[in-house]
Amino acid sequence: LIRMEYDADGQFTDQATMAILNRNLSVPQFSASTSGGVLVITTDAVALTYTGGEFTAASLSVASTDPASAFSGWAFGDNNAGNLLGTIKSLDELDVITLNCTENAQTFV
């Protein structure tokens, strides 16, 4: 898990989320390097590249480092049919919403 957050003012929230309640997880082997303002974080599974600034397809991408993986890569904004769309249940006083992603794909909160 690599958590990315961008705020133009540099104000970040470093707290548990609905998706990751227990943040006391083991840290896998990784390396991080910066060259020419480009950050690259590499694990056994992926290499994340971030060129800085607001997240765009050109500034944030992930490529597989595992040739046996079905995952080939991702760039910010890419459509992902397997994405569960985050949590729909929240403290935002929403009415009951189905958790069926096919039915709620156009629901935005």
C-alpha positions in Angstrom: 0.0 0.0 0.0 1.4 3.4 -1.0 -0.8 6.3 0.1 -0.6 9.4 -2.0 -2.2 12.7 -1.1 -1.8 16.1 -2.7 -2.8 19.5 -1.3 -1.6 22.7 -2.9 -1.1 24.2 0.5 0.8 21.2 1.9 -1.9 20.4 4.5 -2.2 16.6 4.8 -4.3 14.3 6.8 -2.3 11.4 8.3 -5.1 9.4 10.0 -6.8 6.1 9.6 -9.4 5.9 6.8 -12.5 3.8 6.3 -10.5 1.6 4.0 -7.4 1.2 6.2 -8.4 1.2 9.9 -5.4 -0.6 11.2 -2.4 1.4 10.0 0.1 -0.6 12.2 1.1 -2.7 9.2 4.5 -4.2 8.4 6.5 -2.2 6.0 7.6 -4.2 2.9 11.1 -3.8 1.3 11.2 -0.7 -0.9 13.5 1.9 -2.2 12.9 5.5 -2.9 15.0 7.9 -5.0 14.7 11.4 -6.4 16.5 12.5 -9.5 15.7 15.7 -11.4 12.7 16.3 -9.2 11.2 12.9 -10.0 10.4 10.6 -7.1 10.4 6.8 -7.8 9.3 4.4 -5.1 10.0 0.8 -6.0 8.8 -2.4 -4.3 8.9 -6.1 -5.4 5.5 -5.5 -7.1 5.4 -2.0 -8.4 7.4 1.2 -9.3 5.5 4.4 -8.5 6.7 7.6 -10.4 5.7 11.1 -9.3 7.0 14.2 -11.0 5.5 16.6 -8.5 2.5 19.0 -8.4 -1.1 18.2 -8.7 -1.9 14.6 -9.6 -2.3 14.1 -13.4 -1.8 11.2 -15.8 1.6 12.8 -16.6 2.7 13.3 -13.0 1.6 10.1 -11.2 1.9 6.6 -12.6 2.6 3.0 -11.4 4.2 0.2 -13.4 4.5 -3.4 -12.5 7.9 -4.8 -11.5 6.6 -8.3 -11.5 6.6 -10.0 -14.9 4.2 -12.7 -13.6 1.6 -10.1 -12.5 -1.7 -9.5 -14.4 -1.3 -5.9 -13.4 0.7 -4.0 -16.0 0.3 -0.4 -15.0 -1.8 2.6 -14.0 -1.7 6.4 -14.4 -3.8 8.9 -12.4 -7.3 9.2 -13.9 -7.2 5.8 -15.6 -10.5 4.0 -15.6 -10.3 0.7 -13.6 -13.3 -1.6 -13.9 -12.2 -3.5 -10.8 -12.1 -0.3 -8.6 -14.5 -0.6 -5.7 -15.0 3.2 -5.8 -14.0 3.8 -2.2 -16.3 3.7 0.7 -19.9 4.8 0.2 -20.8 4.6 3.8 -19.5 7.7 5.7 -20.3 10.3 8.2 -21.7 12.6 5.5 -25.3 12.0 6.4 -26.0 10.0 3.3 -29.1 7.9 2.9 -28.7 4.2 2.5 -26.8 3.4 -0.7 -26.2 0.0 -2.2 -22.7 -1.3 -2.1 -23.2 -2.9 -5.5 -20.6 -1.1 -7.6 -22.5 -1.8 -10.8 -25.5 0.0 -9.4 -23.7 2.9 -7.8 -21.0 3.6 -10.4 -22.4 7.1 -11.1 -22.9 8.0 -7.4 -20.5 10.7 -6.3 -20.2 12.1 -2.7 
